[in-house]
Amino acid sequence: MSFINRKGKTPSHRKMVTRQQISDVISYGYIVTTKRYGKDTQRSLERLITLSKNGSLENKRRADSILLGTSKYKKEELMKKLFEEIGPKYKERNGGYSRLLKLSAENRVILSLV
């Protein structure tokens, strides 16, 4: 396994943090996190946005199993935003929907949508 997957937490904890961070990026447009969680979340976020480009029922069900509600949006509102705003926005783009920007603080990054 790569160093990214060794975080000292259980797999279920890592999965829940990744799901919450994906929901926060969709909700707010960016998050500030650690480098390891940022890389993990970016990988999953890219896959989710690729699913949202094709709004089939199967893709909506997959996205529904990943997203969580945030303080700003409920889960249903996030689904609507993902499939009606973000998916069509990146329809012509082949990957690279998000970016990691290093902060001056050690080990911190900003994960944002392009």
GUTI-699266 format. One line per field, with one value per atom (N, C-alpha, C): residue number from 1; x, y, z. Coordinates in nm, 4 decimals. Layout:
! GUTI-699266
resi <- [NUM,...] $
x <- [X,...] $
y <- [Y,...] $
z <- [Z,...] $
! end
This chain:
! GUTI-699266
resi <- [1,1,1,2,2,2,3,3,3,4,4,4,5,5,5,6,6,6,7,7,7,8,8,8,9,9,9,10,10,10,11,11,11,12,12,12,13,13,13,14,14,14,15,15,15,16,16,16,17,17,17,18,18,18,19,19,19,20,20,20,21,21,21,22,22,22,23,23,23,24,24,24,25,25,25,26,26,26,27,27,27,28,28,28,29,29,29,30,30,30,31,31,31,32,32,32,33,33,33,34,34,34,35,35,35,36,36,36,37,37,37,38,38,38,39,39,39,40,40,40,41,41,41,42,42,42,43,43,43,44,44,44,45,45,45,46,46,46,47,47,47,48,48,48,49,49,49,50,50,50,51,51,51,52,52,52,53,53,53,54,54,54,55,55,55,56,56,56,57,57,57,58,58,58,59,59,59,60,60,60,61,61,61,62,62,62,63,63,63,64,64,64,65,65,65,66,66,66,67,67,67,68,68,68,69,69,69,70,70,70,71,71,71,72,72,72,73,73,73,74,74,74,75,75,75,76,76,76,77,77,77,78,78,78,79,79,79,80,80,80,81,81,81,82,82,82,83,83,83,84,84,84,85,85,85,86,86,86,87,87,87,88,88,88,89,89,89,90,90,90,91,91,91,92,92,92,93,93,93,94,94,94,95,95,95,96,96,96,97,97,97,98,98,98,99,99,99,100,100,100,101,101,101,102,102,102,103,103,103,104,104,104,105,105,105,106,106,106,107,107,107,108,108,108,109,109,109,110,110,110,111,111,111,112,112,112,113,113,113,114,114,114] $
x <- [0.0833,0.0000,0.0875,0.0374,0.1130,0.1017,0.1828,0.1818,0.0497,-0.0245,-0.1496,-0.2514,-0.2499,-0.3501,-0.3158,-0.1946,-0.1566,-0.1740,-0.2884,-0.3165,-0.3354,-0.3243,-0.3445,-0.4905,-0.5786,-0.7224,-0.7787,-0.8961,-0.9594,-1.0105,-1.0271,-1.0785,-1.2165,-1.3010,-1.4341,-1.4251,-1.3312,-1.3131,-1.2625,-1.1649,-1.1125,-1.2221,-1.3055,-1.4138,-1.5141,-1.5486,-1.6450,-1.5880,-1.4605,-1.3984,-1.3958,-1.3632,-1.3606,-1.4992,-1.6009,-1.7379,-1.7796,-1.7449,-1.7818,-1.7078,-1.5809,-1.5049,-1.5531,-1.5933,-1.6506,-1.7763,-1.8618,-1.9850,-1.9545,-1.8522,-1.8155,-1.7595,-1.6803,-1.6262,-1.7395,-1.8348,-1.9484,-2.0323,-2.0475,-2.1291,-2.0641,-1.9374,-1.8709,-1.7752,-1.7358,-1.6431,-1.4984,-1.4642,-1.3276,-1.3273,-1.2188,-1.1967,-1.0474,-1.0140,-0.8754,-0.8582,-0.7586,-0.7395,-0.5912,-0.5592,-0.4207,-0.3901,-0.2624,-0.2209,-0.2721,-0.2631,-0.3049,-0.4548,-0.5348,-0.6792,-0.7177,-0.6447,-0.6724,-0.6548,-0.5456,-0.5218,-0.6267,-0.6606,-0.7648,-0.8985,-0.9347,-1.0630,-1.0658,-0.9550,-0.9499,-0.9761,-0.9165,-0.9355,-1.0834,-1.1469,-1.2880,-1.3784,-1.3438,-1.4227,-1.4199,-1.3037,-1.2919,-1.3824,-1.3844,-1.4704,-1.6177,-1.6551,-1.7946,-1.8381,-1.7532,-1.7876,-1.7980,-1.7126,-1.7225,-1.8569,-1.9041,-2.0369,-2.1464,-2.1306,-2.2369,-2.2488,-2.1492,-2.1581,-2.2648,-2.2904,-2.3969,-2.5019,-2.6152,-2.7150,-2.8054,-2.7510,-2.8344,-2.8759,-2.9765,-3.0282,-2.9217,-2.8453,-2.7392,-2.6349,-2.5955,-2.4974,-2.5534,-2.6819,-2.7439,-2.7491,-2.7726,-2.7751,-2.6358,-2.5343,-2.3966,-2.3598,-2.3935,-2.3631,-2.4408,-2.5638,-2.6467,-2.5863,-2.5172,-2.4554,-2.3277,-2.2719,-2.1475,-2.1727,-2.2632,-2.2818,-2.3467,-2.3115,-2.3705,-2.4223,-2.5173,-2.5666,-2.4634,-2.4655,-2.3761,-2.4606,-2.3943,-2.4684,-2.5336,-2.4846,-2.5383,-2.6480,-2.6289,-2.7234,-2.7614,-2.8838,-2.9243,-2.8710,-2.8792,-2.8264,-2.8947,-3.0256,-3.0998,-3.0569,-3.0302,-2.9861,-2.8455,-2.7606,-2.6266,-2.6345,-2.7243,-2.7431,-2.7868,-2.8808,-2.9304,-2.8176,-2.7395,-2.6288,-2.5246,-2.4947,-2.3946,-2.4380,-2.5620,-2.6067,-2.6597,-2.7013,-2.7563,-2.6609,-2.5626,-2.4686,-2.3267,-2.2743,-2.1337,-2.1115,-2.1973,-2.1831,-2.1834,-2.2849,-2.2857,-2.1699,-2.1233,-2.0120,-1.8850,-1.8627,-1.7424,-1.7692,-1.8776,-1.9160,-1.8066,-1.7434,-1.6417,-1.5015,-1.4861,-1.3532,-1.3269,-1.2094,-1.1736,-1.0843,-1.1425,-1.0666,-1.0071,-0.9431,-0.8814,-0.9833,-1.0855,-1.1931,-1.1592,-1.0571,-1.0208,-0.8699,-0.8259,-0.6828,-0.6478,-0.5240,-0.4694,-0.3680,-0.3883,-0.2949,-0.2300,-0.0971,-0.0261,-0.0444,-0.0613,-0.0631,0.0742,0.0999,0.2291,0.2425,0.1299,0.1336,0.1768,0.2516,0.3039,0.1914,0.1968,0.1064,-0.0390,-0.0687,-0.2057,-0.2214,-0.3389,-0.3683,-0.5112,-0.5371,-0.6732,-0.7152,-0.8257,-0.8836,-1.0009,-0.9925,-1.0980,-1.1343,-1.2537,-1.2972,-1.2349,-1.2008,-1.1381,-1.2436] $
y <- [-0.1193,0.0000,0.1253,0.2301,0.3542,0.4257,0.5274,0.5998,0.6723,0.7009,0.7747,0.6949,0.5645,0.4830,0.4518,0.4815,0.4551,0.5821,0.5974,0.7199,0.6983,0.5740,0.5491,0.5461,0.5376,0.5310,0.4050,0.3673,0.2491,0.2801,0.1795,0.2037,0.2699,0.2350,0.2962,0.4449,0.4826,0.6235,0.7011,0.6456,0.7117,0.7299,0.6279,0.6349,0.7438,0.7536,0.8543,0.9956,1.0145,1.1459,1.1838,1.0889,1.1152,1.1525,1.0805,1.1112,1.2511,1.2865,1.4180,1.5281,1.5055,1.6071,1.6238,1.5151,1.5252,1.6111,1.5862,1.6635,1.8105,1.8387,1.9770,2.0481,1.9795,2.0412,2.0750,1.9856,2.0121,2.1269,2.1317,2.2332,2.3716,2.3809,2.5102,2.5462,2.4496,2.4771,2.4493,2.4495,2.4191,2.3779,2.3128,2.2809,2.2939,2.3128,2.3110,2.1833,2.1038,1.9741,1.9377,1.8186,1.7723,1.7150,1.7014,1.6536,1.5124,1.4242,1.2855,1.2751,1.3396,1.3346,1.4065,1.5117,1.5840,1.4972,1.4194,1.3313,1.2211,1.1658,1.0629,1.1175,1.2337,1.2944,1.3361,1.3877,1.4305,1.3138,1.1995,1.0815,1.0418,1.0380,0.9986,1.1048,1.2319,1.3415,1.3388,1.3112,1.3038,1.1939,1.0798,0.9702,1.0087,1.0771,1.1163,1.2182,1.3132,1.4127,1.3466,1.2482,1.1739,1.1022,1.0469,0.9841,1.0863,1.2077,1.3077,1.3638,1.3416,1.3896,1.3153,1.1901,1.1111,1.0886,1.1511,1.1487,1.0272,0.9084,0.7881,0.7530,0.6693,0.6295,0.5563,0.4706,0.3968,0.4919,0.5937,0.6902,0.7736,0.8058,0.8809,0.7976,0.6692,0.5822,0.5670,0.5577,0.5504,0.6779,0.7918,0.9193,0.9338,0.8852,0.8924,0.8119,0.7036,0.6217,0.6854,0.7831,0.8468,0.9773,1.0596,1.1931,1.1907,1.2909,1.3130,1.4562,1.4823,1.6176,1.7046,1.8351,1.9296,2.0320,2.1261,2.2291,2.3276,2.3345,2.4278,2.3648,2.2388,2.1705,2.0343,1.9937,1.8566,1.7660,1.6362,1.5388,1.5517,1.5721,1.5840,1.7085,1.8180,1.9404,1.9242,1.8495,1.8216,1.7376,1.6390,1.5562,1.6439,1.7328,1.8218,1.9123,1.9673,2.0542,1.9769,1.8541,1.7724,1.7392,1.6959,1.6487,1.7598,1.8733,1.9799,2.0970,2.1146,2.2256,2.1772,2.0914,2.0515,1.9570,1.8571,1.7617,1.8277,1.9096,1.9773,2.0764,2.1353,2.2303,2.1632,2.0375,1.9647,1.8612,1.8754,1.7777,1.7582,1.8650,1.8580,1.8318,1.8303,1.8148,1.6683,1.6180,1.4786,1.4688,1.4818,1.4708,1.6038,1.6050,1.7272,1.8287,1.7842,1.8727,1.9474,1.9007,1.9634,1.9808,2.0630,2.0849,2.0975,2.0628,2.0763,2.1903,2.2892,2.4006,2.3952,2.3990,2.3951,2.5267,2.5163,2.6338,2.6489,2.7658,2.7862,2.7017,2.6700,2.5836,2.4435,2.3786,2.2467,2.1455,2.0708,1.9579,1.9983,2.1221,2.1660,2.2006,2.1691,2.1984,2.2494,2.3173,2.3571,2.2681,2.1981,2.1169,2.1955,2.2335,2.3150,2.2625,2.2988,2.2669,2.3674,2.3223,2.4099,2.4980] $
z <- [0.0000,0.0000,0.0000,-0.0533,-0.0559,0.0786,0.0972,0.2238,0.2474,0.1409,0.1543,0.2345,0.2209,0.2876,0.4325,0.4776,0.6163,0.6977,0.7609,0.8342,0.9828,1.0288,1.1706,1.2097,1.1143,1.1406,1.0767,1.1212,1.0646,0.9242,0.8403,0.7050,0.7044,0.7999,0.8028,0.8367,0.9225,0.9559,0.8345,0.7626,0.6428,0.5382,0.5220,0.4237,0.4612,0.5893,0.6331,0.6170,0.6496,0.6327,0.4847,0.3984,0.2545,0.2034,0.2468,0.2040,0.2501,0.3738,0.4252,0.3504,0.3199,0.2484,0.1048,0.0399,-0.0947,-0.0907,0.0066,0.0197,0.0461,0.1267,0.1558,0.0330,-0.0477,-0.1694,-0.2655,-0.2812,-0.3695,-0.3141,-0.1840,-0.1199,-0.1238,-0.0832,-0.0673,-0.1802,-0.2618,-0.3707,-0.3366,-0.2083,-0.1659,-0.0190,0.0233,0.1641,0.1933,0.3199,0.3659,0.4462,0.4101,0.4736,0.4729,0.5205,0.5161,0.3783,0.3490,0.2169,0.1906,0.2898,0.2704,0.2449,0.3294,0.3085,0.1795,0.1441,0.0207,-0.1025,-0.1059,-0.2206,-0.2281,-0.1136,-0.1082,-0.1577,-0.1061,-0.1409,-0.2873,-0.3376,-0.4772,-0.5713,-0.5422,-0.6271,-0.6318,-0.5163,-0.5110,-0.5728,-0.5537,-0.6096,-0.7621,-0.8198,-0.9657,-1.0217,-0.9555,-1.0002,-0.9909,-0.8838,-0.8649,-0.9702,-1.0021,-1.1040,-1.2408,-1.2685,-1.3942,-1.4027,-1.2915,-1.2900,-1.3182,-1.2651,-1.2776,-1.4187,-1.5035,-1.6413,-1.7199,-1.6824,-1.7433,-1.6349,-1.6453,-1.5394,-1.5391,-1.5616,-1.5611,-1.4186,-1.4070,-1.2766,-1.1954,-1.2607,-1.1910,-1.1324,-1.2097,-1.1608,-1.0465,-1.0530,-0.9436,-0.8164,-0.8294,-0.7117,-0.6518,-0.7366,-0.6860,-0.6111,-0.6688,-0.6035,-0.4733,-0.4722,-0.3521,-0.2376,-0.2704,-0.1658,-0.1115,-0.1819,-0.1392,-0.0645,-0.1134,-0.0573,0.0808,0.1609,0.2925,0.2975,0.3839,0.4012,0.4714,0.4437,0.5103,0.5838,0.6497,0.7209,0.6241,0.5017,0.4027,0.3167,0.2758,0.1878,0.2439,0.2152,0.2453,0.1346,0.1583,0.0625,-0.0741,-0.0745,-0.2003,-0.2777,-0.2050,-0.2715,-0.3303,-0.2604,-0.3136,-0.4406,-0.4415,-0.5615,-0.6791,-0.6526,-0.7574,-0.8087,-0.7165,-0.7561,-0.8366,-0.7943,-0.8629,-1.0051,-1.0233,-1.1545,-1.2445,-1.1891,-1.2725,-1.2936,-1.2047,-1.2206,-1.2517,-1.1656,-1.1780,-1.2959,-1.3131,-1.4232,-1.5598,-1.5921,-1.7222,-1.7402,-1.6304,-1.6380,-1.6907,-1.6520,-1.6910,-1.7997,-1.8744,-1.9761,-2.0813,-2.1241,-2.2297,-2.1758,-2.0456,-1.9848,-1.9522,-1.9855,-1.9598,-1.8367,-1.7210,-1.5966,-1.5544,-1.4390,-1.3883,-1.3420,-1.2699,-1.2264,-1.0979,-1.0263,-0.8992,-0.8925,-0.7972,-0.7803,-0.6323,-0.6021,-0.4675,-0.4690,-0.3826,-0.3708,-0.2337,-0.2292,-0.1019,-0.0273,0.1039,0.1895,0.2536,0.3106,0.3749,0.5014,0.5640,0.6814,0.6397,0.7260,0.6931,0.6763,0.5677,0.5441,0.5203,0.4878,0.4632,0.3156,0.2610,0.1210,0.1088,-0.0011,-0.0367,-0.1523,-0.1354,-0.2424,-0.2982,-0.4254,-0.4847,-0.6226,-0.6665,-0.8022,-0.8979,-1.0175,-1.1173,-1.1795] $
! end
